């Protein structure tokens, strides 16, 4: 039984922001790889941030995909970073010796907080982020039998 991985892609003046929710494991890592590949191919940006706050679990395959695309992004001049990893995700990344994924970004060490940073997670993000894909309800109505 596999749980799904939900990905949302946003653009902002700072760069591209990808949120991941669910499990990032060997059965779902290819989805994240495809999403990051699309960003690197189609969006001219200097910063790609993957928000891991909504991840329930990660395994070696998930960390491997992040490392692989971090290397690809650096070759293209894009800085790929991980934002808000929960303690168990951070521990898994450190256990697999992929600490460079957790490295501070220029945005993290500046005086101003990044536009997606907010202290109250229950509130919506007030930054000017534009979702590239509408929600399922907005795309098409469900069929009823």
C-alpha positions in Angstrom: 0.0 0.0 0.0 1.5 3.3 -1.1 0.4 6.7 -0.1 0.5 9.4 -2.7 2.8 12.4 -3.0 1.1 15.7 -3.6 3.2 18.4 -5.3 2.3 22.1 -5.9 4.4 24.4 -7.9 4.5 28.2 -7.4 6.4 31.1 -8.8 7.5 34.2 -6.9 9.9 37.1 -7.5 12.5 35.1 -5.5 12.3 32.0 -7.6 10.3 28.8 -8.0 8.7 27.1 -4.9 7.7 23.5 -4.9 5.7 22.1 -2.0 5.6 18.4 -1.3 3.1 16.7 1.0 2.8 13.0 1.8 5.5 10.3 1.5 8.7 10.7 -0.5 9.9 7.1 -1.0 10.9 4.7 -3.7 7.3 4.6 -5.1 6.9 8.4 -5.3 10.4 9.7 -5.9 9.9 9.7 -9.7 7.1 12.2 -9.3 9.3 14.7 -7.5 12.0 14.0 -10.1 9.7 14.9 -13.0 8.5 18.0 -11.3 12.0 19.3 -10.6 13.0 18.3 -14.1 10.1 20.4 -15.6 11.2 23.4 -13.5 14.8 23.2 -14.6 13.8 22.8 -18.2 11.0 25.4 -18.5 11.5 28.1 -15.9 14.4 30.5 -16.0 15.2 30.9 -12.3 18.2 31.2 -10.0 16.4 29.7 -7.0 14.4 26.5 -6.6 13.0 25.8 -3.1 11.5 22.5 -2.2 9.2 22.8 0.9 9.4 19.6 2.9 7.2 20.7 5.8 4.3 18.6 4.6 6.3 15.4 4.2 5.3 12.5 6.4 8.3 10.3 5.6 11.3 10.1 3.3 13.6 7.2 2.4 16.9 6.8 0.6 15.3 7.0 -2.8 13.7 10.4 -1.9 17.0 11.8 -0.7 18.8 10.4 -3.8 16.4 12.2 -6.1 16.9 15.5 -4.2 20.7 15.0 -4.4 20.6 14.1 -8.1 18.6 17.1 -9.0 20.6 19.4 -6.7 23.6 18.5 -8.8 21.8 19.0 -12.1 20.5 22.4 -10.8 23.9 23.6 -9.8 25.2 22.8 -13.3 22.5 25.0 -14.7 23.2 27.8 -12.2 20.1 27.1 -10.1 20.4 26.9 -6.3 18.1 24.1 -5.1 17.3 24.2 -1.4 15.1 22.4 1.1 12.8 24.5 3.2 11.3 23.7 6.6 12.1 20.0 6.9 10.5 18.5 10.0 12.9 17.0 12.5 12.3 13.4 11.3 13.0 14.4 7.7 16.1 16.4 8.7 17.3 13.4 10.7 16.8 11.1 7.7 18.7 13.5 5.4 21.6 13.7 7.9 21.6 10.0 8.4 22.2 9.5 4.7 25.0 12.1 4.8 23.2 14.5 2.5 23.7 17.6 4.7 24.4 19.8 1.7 20.7 19.7 1.1 20.2 21.5 4.4 22.8 24.2 3.8 21.8 27.8 4.4 20.8 29.8 1.4 21.6 33.5 0.9 18.0 34.2 1.6 18.1 32.4 4.9 21.0 34.4 6.2 19.7 37.8 5.2 17.9 40.2 7.5 14.6 39.8 5.7 12.6 36.6 5.8 11.8 34.8 2.5 8.3 35.6 1.1 7.0 32.1 1.9 8.2 32.2 5.6 5.4 32.6 8.1 5.2 31.8 11.7 1.6 30.7 11.9 1.1 27.6 9.7 -2.6 27.8 10.0 -2.8 31.0 8.0 -2.4 31.2 4.3 0.7 32.5 2.7 0.5 36.2 2.0 3.3 36.4 -0.5 2.6 36.9 -4.2 2.9 33.3 -5.2 1.0 32.1 -8.3 0.0 28.5 -8.5 0.6 27.1 -11.9 -2.0 24.4 -11.7 -5.6 25.0 -10.4 -7.1 22.7 -7.8 -8.9 19.6 -8.9 -12.3 21.2 -8.2 -11.5 24.1 -10.5 -10.3 22.0 -13.4 -13.4 19.9 -14.1 -16.5 18.8 -12.4 -16.8 15.3 -11.1 -19.0 12.8 -12.8 -21.9 11.4 -10.9 -23.5 8.1 -11.7 
